[in-house]
Amino acid sequence: MLSEIEPENVTLCTSFARPGFKRRPFAPLLFALTLSACQAPPPAAPCSPLAGAGTTGTPTPGAPAAPRRLVIENSELIDLHSEQTGRDYELIVEVPGSYAKEPERRYPVLYLLDGQWDFNLVSTLSGGLRYDKVVPEFLVVGITYAGENPDYTQLRRADYTPTHWQPPEDKAPYGGDAPKFLRFLEENLLPTVEARYRVDVSRRMLAGHSAGGVFTLYALLEKPDLFQSYLALSPATYWGDRYLFERERQFHAQHHTLQKRVWLSVGELEWPEYVKHAKDFFTQFAASHYEGIDLRVNIVPGERHAGVKPESFNRALRFVFEPWAAQQPRE
């Protein structure tokens, strides 16, 4: 199922700032609606809608101007090579609107797996949640892959899975680079972000969906102190003959206290066996009764594997910042 989890033909339709970090205008809702519509850069010069059909390419009087390139304000793109995995990554970083105006302020930071698919969604959702004053301003760091036409499906299922395994529906085993990818986060990616941006290291969040949810849980069980909040959306807990189940039992035998905020969710209408494995893990994890944990389990009604994302991310972010929201004055 991991090979079917996300579409492979989605292309980010935007001009993120390359190294040099120039910030550019932002149209968040339009950006969210145009991902699949922009597959290539616009032409260098305006052209007629009939260009190539016997015209000279000169705009017809009264015709619409050529489309302008869409960009995101307060966003930057960082290229980063990993010695641990041997792969090249891109970090899509969005800083809060107040970032330049409040030079002494430090912000929470969300590290978002599958940034190529979920960055724009989370950016838009966080804007609405900030407007409603249920979350504070925070940085979003979308983690994705660099290069021309990267094979996101192959790359992510290598990085996000903790064991080399052959799912029943696949012809060959794959995966198992999660230990390397976790070391890359700890030793390279987080230090890079924290050297460049004013983040509050006591309020790091990690979020991932599907295979990204597997890695989020893996990181929680291997490096619980690396982040303060772990958001696992629709995690593929069947992976590796339910590897995470045994790893959680081992972890619980050594850790009775877990002072973290942990979000676990799955869509009600995802594949039946997928949902069963997820619910089984949620039940096992909750039954461990970690001291100090803030745990929220959510079965999203009426949603399947991809459509579950908007509500899951929305609710997960609200959950993370509930203590902050409780301290805000009521209007």
Sequence and secondary structure as in RCSB ss.txt:
>XXXX:A:sequence
MLSEIEPENVTLCTSFARPGFKRRPFAPLLFALTLSACQAPPPAAPCSPLAGAGTTGTPTPGAPAAPRRLVIENS
ELIDLHSEQTGRDYELIVEVPGSYAKEPERRYPVLYLLDGQWDFNLVSTLSGGLRYDKVVPEFLVVGITYAGENP
DYTQLRRADYTPTHWQPPEDKAPYGGDAPKFLRFLEENLLPTVEARYRVDVSRRMLAGHSAGGVFTLYALLEKPD
LFQSYLALSPATYWGDRYLFERERQFHAQHHTLQKRVWLSVGELEWPEYVKHAKDFFTQFAASHYEGIDLRVNIV
PGERHAGVKPESFNRALRFVFEPWAAQQPRE
>XXXX:A:secstr
 GGGSS S     S    TT       HHHHHH TTT  S   SS   TTTTSS  S   TT          TTE
EEEEEE TTT  EEEEEEE  TTTTT TT  EEEEEESSHHHHHHHHHHHHHHHHHTTSS   EEEEEEE SSS 
 HHHHHHHHS SS B  TTSSS B   HHHHHHHIIIIIHHHHHHHS EEEEEEEEEEETHHHHHHHHHHHH TT
S SEEEEES  TTHHHHHHHHHHHHHHHH SB   EEEEEEETTS HHHHHHHHHHHHHHHHT  BT EEEEEEE
TT  TTTTHHHHHHHHHHHHTHHHHHTS   
